Amino acid sequence: MKKKVAVIGSSGAIGNSICKKLINDDSVEEVYKFSRVIKNEDTDKIKNIEIDIEDENSIKSCVEKLPSNIKFDLIFVATGILHNDNDIFPEKSIKDISIDKLQKVFLVNTIGPTLVGKYFIPFLRKDARSVFAFLSARVGSISDNKLGGWYSYRASKTALNQIIKNFSIEVKRSNNNAIFVGLQPGTVKSYLSKPFEKNVKAEKLFTPDYSAEKLLDVISNLTNENSGKVYAWDGEEIGP
Ligand SMILES: NC(=O)c1ccc[n+]([C@@H]2O[C@H](COP(=O)([O-])OP(=O)(O)OC[C@H]3O[C@@H](n4cnc5c(N)ncnc54)[C@H](OP(=O)(O)O)[C@@H]3O)[C@@H](O)[C@H]2O)c1
């Protein structure tokens, strides 16, 4: 049976590369792309649906546009924020902390993906293995925190990892085939990483296509035992 997949945040660097790989995969029948701005027409294989993950009604109305009996083999959440062109930037120090930054970063990185889980979990396949993957970050690991800083981004990803664990525990009771994971894509060239790429050695700065290929490899090897955990692009488990 051919697969159906959904990518939320398909306009981002990594989300777009994940979509391209899935579209070129003959074992995939349909790719549902969700993003704030729709640029392309639908085809037999590609369906585009608008979503704003900062708005619960938008997420709810997205799933109402799906065929009611559709079940996904993979749901991949590729949304996220580290900075914007205005007032959001990673805090270097305690004095940079503000309610506005914390609220915005938690809204996009934690609350949005959690609500995506709430509305999309019923669309996971139950009769065979299915994966719900969320892009997280290594800096979300408390045990790995050696440098400090980046208060809102770090904490928003730590909280996301806890939500992923919770999903894995609760959904196991009704869908033992569902696997929930957080994924660390490496340092990837994108709008999100742009202000920091000068600090990264050229060979450590991945193209979005390379990262997407590695992440899809990790996903293809996941089993139930991996559910609730966080993995890097090379399959290494990242401790909480
Ligand atoms: N790049 C890295 O080095 C790196 C490292 C570790 C973890 N990550 C994680 O990987 C994920 C993707 O990062 P990226 O590098 O691909 O960044 P990116 O190119 O900036 O993509 C971010 C995506 O999030 C979407 N988004 C933001 N707010 C949204 C909202 N309210 N509703 C719907 N979509 C929204 C953006 O949509 P628009 O196009 O509409 O803005 C875009 O599709 C993030 O979670 C990030 O934390 C990245």
The ligand as an SDF file (V2000), in Angstrom:
LIG
                    3D

 48 52  0  0  0  0  0  0  0  0999 V2000
   18.3790   25.2900   10.6370 N   0  0  0  0  0  0  0  0  0  0  0  0
   19.0020   24.7760   11.6940 C   0  0  0  0  0  0  0  0  0  0  0  0
   20.2390   24.8280   11.7920 O   0  0  0  0  0  0  0  0  0  0  0  0
   18.2180   24.0810   12.7710 C   0  0  0  0  0  0  0  0  0  0  0  0
   18.9290   23.4890   13.8500 C   0  0  0  0  0  0  0  0  0  0  0  0
   18.2080   22.8510   14.8610 C   0  0  0  0  0  0  0  0  0  0  0  0
   16.8270   22.7990   14.8020 C   0  0  0  0  0  0  0  0  0  0  0  0
   16.1690   23.3820   13.7490 N   0  0  0  0  0  0  0  0  0  0  0  0
   14.7040   23.3370   13.7530 C   0  0  0  0  0  0  0  0  0  0  0  0
   14.2050   22.9600   12.4840 O   0  0  0  0  0  0  0  0  0  0  0  0
   12.9430   23.5920   12.2500 C   0  0  0  0  0  0  0  0  0  0  0  0
   12.9110   24.2030   10.8510 C   0  0  0  0  0  0  0  0  0  0  0  0
   13.9460   25.1280   10.7380 O   0  0  0  0  0  0  0  0  0  0  0  0
   14.4730   25.7070    9.3340 P   0  0  0  0  0  0  0  0  0  0  0  0
   15.9390   25.8200    9.4860 O   0  0  0  0  0  0  0  0  0  0  0  0
   13.8940   24.9480    8.1850 O   0  0  0  0  0  0  0  0  0  0  0  0
   13.8650   27.1850    9.4110 O   0  0  0  0  0  0  0  0  0  0  0  0
   13.0460   28.0860    8.3820 P   0  0  0  0  0  0  0  0  0  0  0  0
   13.5560   27.8940    6.9940 O   0  0  0  0  0  0  0  0  0  0  0  0
   13.0790   29.4510    8.9680 O   0  0  0  0  0  0  0  0  0  0  0  0
   11.5690   27.4590    8.4540 O   0  0  0  0  0  0  0  0  0  0  0  0
   10.6940   27.7550    9.5000 C   0  0  0  0  0  0  0  0  0  0  0  0
    9.3200   27.3300    9.0780 C   0  0  0  0  0  0  0  0  0  0  0  0
    8.3980   27.5760   10.1570 O   0  0  0  0  0  0  0  0  0  0  0  0
    7.2260   28.1640    9.5850 C   0  0  0  0  0  0  0  0  0  0  0  0
    6.4420   28.9150   10.5470 N   0  0  0  0  0  0  0  0  0  0  0  0
    6.8580   29.8140   11.4620 C   0  0  0  0  0  0  0  0  0  0  0  0
    5.8020   30.3080   12.1260 N   0  0  0  0  0  0  0  0  0  0  0  0
    4.7000   29.7000   11.6110 C   0  0  0  0  0  0  0  0  0  0  0  0
    3.3070   29.8010   11.8500 C   0  0  0  0  0  0  0  0  0  0  0  0
    2.8140   30.6290   12.7780 N   0  0  0  0  0  0  0  0  0  0  0  0
    2.4520   29.0290   11.1410 N   0  0  0  0  0  0  0  0  0  0  0  0
    2.9190   28.1980   10.1880 C   0  0  0  0  0  0  0  0  0  0  0  0
    4.2350   28.0670    9.8900 N   0  0  0  0  0  0  0  0  0  0  0  0
    5.1070   28.8220   10.5980 C   0  0  0  0  0  0  0  0  0  0  0  0
    7.7820   29.0670    8.4870 C   0  0  0  0  0  0  0  0  0  0  0  0
    6.7340   29.4740    7.6410 O   0  0  0  0  0  0  0  0  0  0  0  0
    6.8030   30.8180    6.7390 P   0  0  0  0  0  0  0  0  0  0  0  0
    7.5330   30.4080    5.4860 O   0  0  0  0  0  0  0  0  0  0  0  0
    5.3740   31.1530    6.5120 O   0  0  0  0  0  0  0  0  0  0  0  0
    7.5470   31.8540    7.5530 O   0  0  0  0  0  0  0  0  0  0  0  0
    8.7610   28.0950    7.8530 C   0  0  0  0  0  0  0  0  0  0  0  0
    8.0630   27.1780    7.0320 O   0  0  0  0  0  0  0  0  0  0  0  0
   12.7180   24.5600   13.4070 C   0  0  0  0  0  0  0  0  0  0  0  0
   11.8710   23.9610   14.3560 O   0  0  0  0  0  0  0  0  0  0  0  0
   14.1090   24.7140   14.0110 C   0  0  0  0  0  0  0  0  0  0  0  0
   14.0510   25.0100   15.3860 O   0  0  0  0  0  0  0  0  0  0  0  0
   16.8350   24.0200   12.7360 C   0  0  0  0  0  0  0  0  0  0  0  0
  1  2  1  0
  2  3  2  0
  2  4  1  0
  4  5  1  0
  4 48  2  0
  5  6  2  0
  6  7  1  0
  7  8  2  0
  8  9  1  0
  8 48  1  0
  9 10  1  0
  9 46  1  0
 10 11  1  0
 11 12  1  0
 11 44  1  0
 12 13  1  0
 13 14  1  0
 14 15  2  0
 14 16  1  0
 14 17  1  0
 17 18  1  0
 18 19  2  0
 18 20  1  0
 18 21  1  0
 21 22  1  0
 22 23  1  0
 23 24  1  0
 23 42  1  0
 24 25  1  0
 25 26  1  0
 25 36  1  0
 26 27  1  0
 26 35  1  0
 27 28  2  0
 28 29  1  0
 29 30  1  0
 29 35  2  0
 30 31  1  0
 30 32  2  0
 32 33  1  0
 33 34  2  0
 34 35  1  0
 36 37  1  0
 36 42  1  0
 37 38  1  0
 38 39  2  0
 38 40  1  0
 38 41  1  0
 42 43  1  0
 44 45  1  0
 44 46  1  0
 46 47  1  0
M  CHG  2   8   1  16  -1
M  END
$$$$
